[in-house]
Amino acid sequence: MSRSNSACYRAKAEDCRARAERAKSRIEKECWQFFADEWQKLAEDTERLEKPMSLRSMPHLETCLGILRRLIAKGNLNGVPLAERAINEYWDATLPRARKSGLRLLRQDILAQANAVVGDRRSFAEIVNAYIETKLAE
């Protein structure tokens, strides 16, 4: 989804929210609730569409990626078993034909994280990357 479409959804969501606020003072609660619900749906669509297409179609990948990013940010080597568990859970929850492509996306993000950090965090990211490489070799 391009930025312009995302901006269009965001503008529609804001317009809907503004109409709901104006309607709140003049009309009954049910009508206001309708506008508020529409605003919420548009806001959720905007948030969903801003994610890369690969993550929208693989929710387990998004969960695993979020866990790994937080663990890398901490950089605590005691978190290695947690990272391995997150990767293994992704592996188990994903269809066999999508596993390796998802791991490649994880690896790409982990390498980007490793290049952005130093010290223990970089070491942790490299350990996670090595584990992903072993899973890809399976």
DARABEL-V851941 format. One record per backbone hydrogen bond with DSSP energy under -1.0 kcal/mol. CO is the residue of the C=O (numbers start at 1). NH is the residue of the N-H. E is the energy in kcal/mol with one decimal. If there is no record, write none. Layout:
{{CO | NH | E} {CO | NH | E}}
This chain:
{{2 | 6 | -2.0} {3 | 7 | -2.8} {4 | 8 | -2.1} {5 | 9 | -2.5} {6 | 10 | -2.4} {7 | 11 | -2.5} {8 | 12 | -2.5} {9 | 13 | -2.6} {10 | 14 | -2.4} {11 | 15 | -2.5} {12 | 16 | -2.6} {13 | 17 | -2.3} {14 | 18 | -2.5} {15 | 19 | -2.4} {16 | 20 | -2.1} {17 | 21 | -2.2} {18 | 22 | -2.3} {19 | 23 | -2.6} {20 | 24 | -1.6} {23 | 27 | -2.6} {28 | 32 | -1.7} {29 | 33 | -2.7} {30 | 34 | -1.9} {31 | 35 | -2.0} {32 | 36 | -2.5} {33 | 37 | -2.8} {34 | 38 | -2.3} {35 | 39 | -2.5} {36 | 40 | -2.2} {37 | 41 | -2.4} {38 | 42 | -2.5} {39 | 43 | -2.6} {40 | 44 | -2.5} {41 | 45 | -2.5} {42 | 46 | -2.4} {43 | 47 | -2.3} {44 | 48 | -2.5} {45 | 49 | -2.7} {46 | 50 | -1.4} {52 | 56 | -1.7} {53 | 57 | -1.5} {58 | 62 | -1.7} {59 | 63 | -2.0} {60 | 64 | -2.4} {61 | 65 | -2.8} {62 | 66 | -2.3} {63 | 67 | -2.1} {64 | 68 | -2.7} {65 | 69 | -2.5} {66 | 70 | -2.0} {67 | 71 | -2.4} {68 | 72 | -2.6} {69 | 73 | -2.2} {70 | 74 | -1.6} {71 | 75 | -2.5} {76 | 79 | -2.3} {77 | 80 | -1.4} {79 | 83 | -2.2} {80 | 84 | -2.7} {81 | 85 | -2.3} {82 | 86 | -2.4} {83 | 87 | -2.3} {84 | 88 | -2.7} {85 | 89 | -2.8} {86 | 90 | -2.1} {87 | 91 | -2.6} {88 | 92 | -2.5} {89 | 93 | -2.1} {90 | 94 | -1.2} {95 | 98 | -1.8} {98 | 102 | -2.0} {99 | 103 | -2.5} {100 | 104 | -2.1} {101 | 105 | -1.8} {102 | 106 | -2.5} {103 | 107 | -2.9} {104 | 108 | -2.3} {105 | 109 | -2.1} {106 | 110 | -2.8} {107 | 111 | -2.6} {108 | 112 | -1.8} {109 | 113 | -2.4} {110 | 114 | -2.8} {111 | 115 | -1.9} {118 | 121 | -1.0} {119 | 123 | -2.2} {120 | 124 | -2.7} {121 | 125 | -2.4} {122 | 126 | -2.4} {123 | 127 | -2.1} {124 | 128 | -2.4} {125 | 129 | -2.4} {126 | 130 | -2.2} {127 | 131 | -2.0} {128 | 132 | -2.3} {129 | 133 | -2.3} {130 | 134 | -1.8} {131 | 135 | -2.0} {132 | 136 | -2.4} {133 | 137 | -1.5}}
